[in-house]
């Protein structure tokens, strides 16, 4: 998912720059939130007499609260607190029953698998009306309908749901026929899902926002106003969105009507939008907020304190190079940019927060097959043996092909403090090593940044991706021709075929090899993107915050189990 420069993508660095997501177990939970903050602390102690209020910050406002339209970590993280699908991720990053009352009945029929889910009798929306099977059908149809198609429409096909891919493919006989999707409400509390392709991470996917229900009758009554304000939506999760002051922050309140309300100890969680890091640190030190992300400017000040920690997460940050631009359509120009970027200087000096240099798309220490890391064939990524001298040679060759000695490029980023620093770093790297190159930085608020990137209105843009589910495909599929997250006019038939074949390959070893080869083509051969780093987080958090759990995929965090113990 998209992360800000998070999830993203979560992450104060790219989670305030763009377009999810860490670790958790019964003892500790650590990762990044929507600001890129790492978190830690787990306890099974009771709440005691402390006021159960958590105060947090984010660097950006929530772009949307419509689960069918969201594409970024800020939105997904907020939704995870106030909505719930058939399943939700637990403290250990495992899918556990949410709106589903029990594990589904499974029946094999005519080469298809039919899952029959029973919705909890005590599952209600925040106005007291029951959550119905038809609420799932309504939302799942909405995300794939041509008139309301969301950026994550492909998730239905990714889950193997019958006709999920065909319905969103223009030119297909089933295009736009949402009633042909393999989902139906058998009765008010019975949902049937038909799967034509077994996906090993099927239940993990069902925890994701794209598979949340929406209150169909209420949403229809609200029309275009649905989800625009705190009072134009209903909630079925641990919390409700009690206040949403656009541009300033939002407030969550415990949802007493939630089926598992007894587990929820927090009474409220307050998010304040703070773009400036010094301000955020000051708020933490004065006790106004309970945790804060740190960049290199503050790490040395806090690194020896007990409330400080760092963690490597599963978000990959990269630069998109839009091949609609004549210069960037040249592979030698792209390789010159790739090789002129000093990743070690970025992570060791500018970030200094546990991030590591990356020349790859799929992160290390996350996905394994037969105990072998996905990164095993290329542990250091691609083009790692080439230098800035090689960059100059590629640059010279590219300029000759273009018939010019000057190139001007616009660098699209967001307006957070750290995002600005990273953009300036990239500008310096490129201009100082590639003669004749001029970079103009275009800083935009988060929502405007997303709009410009979605429209392909940029030359270079900051990108980040946190996994939506625990499989390499969550990264690899992004760059298929005309893919929703391609956005840079990249197209390679061999790449597309590898990705397509990997989606249906049942031999897991072959499937991984296909995705590894696709990644190699994307970066080493075509150099379509410029990976910069695998995210890490340096955070300070009050020791009285317990049970704050971070996820390795999907939404960054869950507040359901948080307690304040003073």
Beta strands, then each sheet from edge to edge (+ up, - down):
strand 1: 23-24
strand 2: 29-30
strand 3: 53-58
strand 4: 87-89
strand 5: 95-97
strand 6: 105-109
strand 7: 112-118
strand 8: 183-187
strand 9: 190-195
strand 10: 239-245
strand 11: 249-254
strand 12: 268-273
strand 13: 291-294
strand 14: 308-321
strand 15: 356-357
strand 16: 368-369
strand 17: 372-373
strand 18: 407-414
strand 19: 437-444
strand 20: 460-465
strand 21: 529-541
strand 22: 545-546
strand 23: 549-550
strand 24: 557-558
strand 25: 563-564
sheet 1: 1+ 2-
sheet 2: 3+ 12+ 11- 10+
sheet 3: 4+ 5-
sheet 4: 6+ 7- 9+ 8-
sheet 5: 13+ 21- 14+ 20- 18- 19-
sheet 6: 13+ 21- 15+
sheet 7: 16+ 17-
sheet 8: 22+ 25-
sheet 9: 23+ 24-
end
